[in-house]
Amino acid sequence: MHTSDAIQTRRSVKRFTARPVTREEVESLLQAATLAPNHRLTQPWRFYVLGPEARYAYGLALGDRKARKLTDPDAARTLRETVAAEHRALPVMIAVAVVKTDNPEIAEEDYAATMMGVANLGLAAVALGLGTAIRTGAVLDDPAARRAIGVVEGQRVVAIVNVGEAAEQPAPRSRTPAADCTTWVP
Ligand SMILES: Cc1cc2nc3c(=O)[nH]c(=O)nc-3n(C[C@H](O)[C@H](O)[C@H](O)COP(=O)(O)O)c2cc1C
């Protein structure tokens, strides 16, 4: 597949089919992530491929946060359990972390490189007939979510990337043409 085709057809996938994703496929996606541009070659990315128990525990942490907004305890319990079960059912869930540094310039570069790795992963997935969904938010710093992932001290979780075969191809989201975002500076 041409890179331009992968770029054009990549979508954030909402629902995955039951088609399993092999360990070899996951390994090749992570290998693609590690080829991202990376100033100083700090290779700051760390990947946690979560099994069903870890996905369930992460889902409970996320579900807890969502459930706190509900007043009805039964609805809260159901929501928590639903979110946890949805996560357990995911074909593949990868937590992407970046190694922390005290140097703010390097921290910014390392975050950028890690997210470029996530972009690589998303495009490599398209080439394998797979789709991805990136998830972020305050939950990534939640102690229960960090425990579920098993992330070690000194690393910041910057994204969850779910991977699997897309149940359907979402329509493209409308984008502002590049020309409208561009200034040609003489
Ligand atoms: C850094 C980053 C964080 C994102 N976090 C979320 C998220 O928490 N939840 C979500 O539904 N989508 C998230 N997305 C996906 C975007 O919503 C999605 O890329 C956007 O809607 C455009 O759709 P497309 O990816 O299909 O082109 C994230 C994307 C990026 C790059």
The ligand as an SDF file (V2000), in Angstrom:
LIG
                    3D

 31 33  0  0  0  0  0  0  0  0999 V2000
   -3.3760   13.2730   20.6290 C   0  0  0  0  0  0  0  0  0  0  0  0
   -4.7470   12.7440   20.2790 C   0  0  0  0  0  0  0  0  0  0  0  0
   -5.6360   12.4390   21.2680 C   0  0  0  0  0  0  0  0  0  0  0  0
   -6.9120   11.9310   20.9620 C   0  0  0  0  0  0  0  0  0  0  0  0
   -7.7570   11.6050   21.9920 N   0  0  0  0  0  0  0  0  0  0  0  0
   -8.9850   11.1300   21.7070 C   0  0  0  0  0  0  0  0  0  0  0  0
   -9.8720   10.7730   22.7590 C   0  0  0  0  0  0  0  0  0  0  0  0
   -9.5460   10.8600   23.9430 O   0  0  0  0  0  0  0  0  0  0  0  0
  -11.0910   10.3230   22.4310 N   0  0  0  0  0  0  0  0  0  0  0  0
  -11.5010   10.2070   21.1180 C   0  0  0  0  0  0  0  0  0  0  0  0
  -12.6310    9.8110   20.8770 O   0  0  0  0  0  0  0  0  0  0  0  0
  -10.6520   10.5130   20.1010 N   0  0  0  0  0  0  0  0  0  0  0  0
   -9.4170   10.9680   20.3550 C   0  0  0  0  0  0  0  0  0  0  0  0
   -8.5510   11.2650   19.3440 N   0  0  0  0  0  0  0  0  0  0  0  0
   -8.9650   11.0030   17.9490 C   0  0  0  0  0  0  0  0  0  0  0  0
   -9.5550   12.2400   17.2960 C   0  0  0  0  0  0  0  0  0  0  0  0
  -10.7850   12.5480   17.8920 O   0  0  0  0  0  0  0  0  0  0  0  0
   -9.7190   11.9590   15.7980 C   0  0  0  0  0  0  0  0  0  0  0  0
   -8.4260   11.8230   15.2410 O   0  0  0  0  0  0  0  0  0  0  0  0
  -10.4820   13.0640   15.0850 C   0  0  0  0  0  0  0  0  0  0  0  0
  -11.8170   13.0080   15.4530 O   0  0  0  0  0  0  0  0  0  0  0  0
  -10.4040   12.9570   13.5620 C   0  0  0  0  0  0  0  0  0  0  0  0
  -10.9190   11.7370   13.1130 O   0  0  0  0  0  0  0  0  0  0  0  0
  -10.0220   10.7290   12.2440 P   0  0  0  0  0  0  0  0  0  0  0  0
   -8.8830   10.2770   13.1280 O   0  0  0  0  0  0  0  0  0  0  0  0
  -10.9460    9.5930   11.8790 O   0  0  0  0  0  0  0  0  0  0  0  0
   -9.5370   11.4760   11.0540 O   0  0  0  0  0  0  0  0  0  0  0  0
   -7.2910   11.7530   19.6210 C   0  0  0  0  0  0  0  0  0  0  0  0
   -6.3720   12.0670   18.6080 C   0  0  0  0  0  0  0  0  0  0  0  0
   -5.1250   12.5520   18.9320 C   0  0  0  0  0  0  0  0  0  0  0  0
   -4.1450   12.8770   17.8110 C   0  0  0  0  0  0  0  0  0  0  0  0
  1  2  1  0
  2  3  1  0
  2 30  2  0
  3  4  2  0
  4  5  1  0
  4 28  1  0
  5  6  2  0
  6  7  1  0
  6 13  1  0
  7  8  2  0
  7  9  1  0
  9 10  1  0
 10 11  2  0
 10 12  1  0
 12 13  2  0
 13 14  1  0
 14 15  1  0
 14 28  1  0
 15 16  1  0
 16 17  1  0
 16 18  1  0
 18 19  1  0
 18 20  1  0
 20 21  1  0
 20 22  1  0
 22 23  1  0
 23 24  1  0
 24 25  2  0
 24 26  1  0
 24 27  1  0
 28 29  2  0
 29 30  1  0
 30 31  1  0
M  END
$$$$
